[in-house]
Amino acid sequence: MKRELLSYLCCPACNCDLTLHSDPIDGNEIEEGALQCSRCSKSYEIRKGIPRFLPAKLAEEVRRNVDRFGYEWAWLSSTSAKNELEFRSYLGEIPLESLATRVVLDAGCGMGKFLALSGRYGAKVAIGVDLAEQSVENAYQNTRSLENVHVVQADLYHLPFKCGFDFIYSIGVLHHLIKPEAGFRKLVELLKEEGEIFAWVYGREGNEIYVRFLDPFRSLTSRLPLWLNKFLTAILTALLWTLILAVYRPLDRLGIRKLPFHDYFIYFYRLGFRFFWGTVFDKAIPPISNYYRKEEFSAWFSRAGLSKVSIVQRNSNSWSGRGRRL
């Protein structure tokens, strides 16, 4: 943890300032220590350079969700030059360059691949938060060299941050919460006036075949050992990859783009097999996944009182939404 992070933190229980109690510092990094609330005296551990704001107890379904995604981000912990292609694809009309000089929150940062890009593209401060221990530890290692980047372990429903973010993004996270809209509202509360939020969620439109015929198997795959899921999804990914190479890619080159999942498959063709395998694995493991129609997702922004709302479809099967706090 870098000392600069302290000015953005508060006690998640009572929203008061925190006092730092630290062991010897390695350069600008505080590796071990504690943060103590000045009002309620609650103490939060700093371990392996990461402040830990852990809930006392998690529901079993939530705990399994967190553990399984933690495993995924430990497996897929390395960064790649293609991460920028991913990030730009998600953000759509929001240029990465626009993050320069802004205070940014990555809500559900995983292993930090987009968080690192936020820092490299000049964010004044970029803070990544995730609940999975393996995720934040990998994110910390992937961003430690960036002086403007910080990593925090916390629950999206009980975030330890003061209001004042210029830009908050949450990519592929909210639809895995028990109460996704409630998590979205918690993020909106952290925006400064005229601050902007961006969220990406699974769409129901374009996923009708998947939701009807394949997603029901998730009740089984989400309980299988993770090593077995890796093996089974590798087989499925190989079959789908063969279909992409033999059918989707040739038809795409001929300008024929009417098959189901065309945009989705061609996007992953550009990223490569390992990215696609990771996504197939990602679909199989979580106990909690939600799919939204455009009007359902759009209603989150309306009920949160956001202005300049834009909801656009991504890869013909998901929704990207942005809005501004008044």
C-alpha positions, -999 to 999 in steps of 0.1 A, spaced: 0 0 0 12 34 -9 7 62 16 -12 83 -10 -40 58 -9 -49 68 27 -65 101 16 -91 81 -5 -100 56 22 -125 56 50 -140 32 74 -166 11 56 -186 8 89 -189 45 98 -173 64 69 -148 81 91 -111 87 86 -85 60 91 -52 62 109 -22 43 96 -2 20 118 26 5 98 57 -16 101 89 -5 83 82 7 48 98 -8 17 104 23 -4 69 38 -9 52 5 -1 37 -3 32 38 -41 33 24 -49 67 4 -29 92 -31 -18 101 -57 10 94 -77 20 124 -110 40 124 -108 73 144 -144 70 155 -155 33 159 -119 20 165 -123 -9 140 -90 -21 127 -83 -33 92 -52 -54 83 -26 -44 57 -11 -77 45 13 -82 15 9 -46 7 -29 -46 4 -54 -31 28 -80 -58 36 -116 -47 44 -131 -81 47 -168 -87 57 -172 -108 88 -192 -135 70 -202 -143 34 -231 -164 23 -220 -198 10 -230 -190 -26 -211 -158 -25 -181 -174 -9 -180 -200 -37 -184 -173 -63 -154 -154 -48 -132 -184 -44 -138 -197 -79 -131 -163 -95 -100 -160 -73 -88 -193 -88 -95 -181 -123 -75 -149 -119 -46 -169 -103 -46 -191 -134 -49 -162 -158 -27 -138 -139 -3 -128 -167 -9 -96 -187 -8 -93 -224 -5 -67 -251 -40 -78 -262 -55 -66 -229 -56 -31 -244 -77 -44 -273 -100 -60 -247 -103 -28 -226 -109 -6 -256 -136 -30 -269 -154 -28 -236 -152 9 -232 -164 15 -268 -167 53 -274 -148 61 -242 -112 65 -252 -85 53 -228 -68 86 -232 -97 103 -215 -86 86 -182 -56 110 -180 -57 131 -148 -89 115 -135 -94 97 -102 -105 62 -114 -121 32 -96 -119 -3 -111 -148 -21 -93 -139 -58 -95 -104 -55 -108 -96 -92 -110 -59 -96 -116 -55 -60 -126 -51 -61 -164 -74 -31 -169 -63 -14 -138 -27 -14 -150 -38 2 -183 -58 29 -164 -25 38 -146 -4 37 -177 -28 60 -196 -23 87 -170 -50 84 -144 -42 108 -115 -51 79 -92 -64 44 -103 -77 22 -75 -87 -14 -80 -109 -33 -56 -119 -70 -55 -131 -94 -29 -110 -125 -39 -77 -128 -22 -59 -144 -51 -73 -117 -74 -60 -87 -54 -26 -103 -47 -21 -108 -85 -34 -73 -92 -9 -59 -67 20 -77 -84 9 -66 -118 6 -29 -109 31 -25 -80 55 -6 -102 29 21 -111 30 49 -86 -5 61 -94 -21 27 -89 -35 11 -57 -52 -22 -49 -77 -28 -21 -95 -60 -10 -132 -53 -1 -168 -61 -8 -187 -40 -33 -216 -36 -9 -193 -21 18 -166 -1 0 -140 18 21 -138 48 -1 -147 85 2 -169 100 -24 -149 118 -52 -142 95 -81 -142 111 -116 -147 78 -134 -158 43 -121 -160 12 -143 -172 -23 -135 -166 -48 -163 -181 -83 -159 -187 -81 -122 -221 -68 -113 -240 -96 -130 -223 -120 -106 -237 -103 -75 -267 -115 -55 -281 -80 -58 -265 -65 -89 -284 -32 -89 -277 -26 -52 -240 -30 -60 -243 -6 -89 -260 20 -66 -231 17 -42 -207 27 -69 -228 56 -81 -227 70 -45 -189 73 -48 -190 95 -79 -182 132 -75 -206 157 -92 -203 153 -129 -185 120 -124 -191 92 -148 -199 55 -143 -195 27 -169 -208 -9 -165 -208 -40 -187 -232 -69 -181 -244 -100 -198 -273 -94 -221 -303 -116 -226 -308 -104 -261 -284 -124 -283 -279 -150 -256 -313 -167 -259 -298 -200 -271 -271 -200 -245 -295 -191 -216 -320 -217 -226 -298 -247 -235 -264 -242 -219 -266 -220 -188 -288 -245 -170 -257 -268 -168 -240 -242 -147 -258 -255 -116 -236 -286 -121 -204 -271 -134 -203 -245 -107 -200 -273 -82 -174 -294 -101 -137 -293 -90 -120 -264 -107 -93 -287 -123 -121 -307 -139 -138 -275 -152 -105 -265 -168 -103 -299 -185 -139 -299 -197 -139 -263 -209 -107 -269 -228 -124 -296 -248 -155 -274 -254 -133 -245 -263 -113 -266 -288 -146 -277 -305 -159 -242 -307 -125 -229 -319 -126 -255 -347 -161 -242 -356 -148 -206 -356 -119 -215 -379 -139 -237 -402 -171 -218 -405 -173 -184 -388 -140 -170 -400 -144 -180 -437 -180 -167 -438 -168 -134 -421 -142 -129 -448 -170 -133 -474 -191 -107 -456 -217 -133 -443 -223 -124 -407 -258 -137 -398 -250 -168 -378 -257 -167 -340 -228 -154 -319 -210 -141 -350 -197 -109 -335 -188 -127 -302 -168 -155 -319 -149 -132 -343 -140 -110 -314 -123 -139 -296 -107 -151 -329 -88 -118 -328 -78 -123 -292 -67 -159 -295 -75 -194 -281 -63 -188 -245 -85 -158 -241 -115 -177 -254 -107 -207 -231 -106 -183 -202 -140 -169 -211 -156 -204 -215 -142 -214 -182 -155 -181 -167 -190 -190 -179 -189 -224 -163 -177 -218 -128 -198 -191 -110 -228 -201 -88 -243 -166 -96 -248 -152 -131 -275 -129 -143 -286 -119 -178 -303 -86 -185 -326 -72 -212 -318 -37 -223 -347 -21 -206 -338 -38 -173 -302 -26 -174 -313 9 -185 -336 12 -155 -306 9 -132 -293 42 -146 -327 59 -145 -334 49 -109 -299 61 -98 -308 95 -112 -280 95 -137 -279 119 -167 -265 115 -203 -272 78 -202 -261 56 -231 -268 19 -233 -252 1 -263 -250 -35 -273 -215 -51 -274 -207 -81 -296 -245 -85 -301 -250 -103 -268 -241 -79 -239 -247 -44 -227 -224 -15 -220 -239 14 -201 -226 48 -191 -241 77 -172 -232 109 -153 -240 119 -118 -258 152 -115 
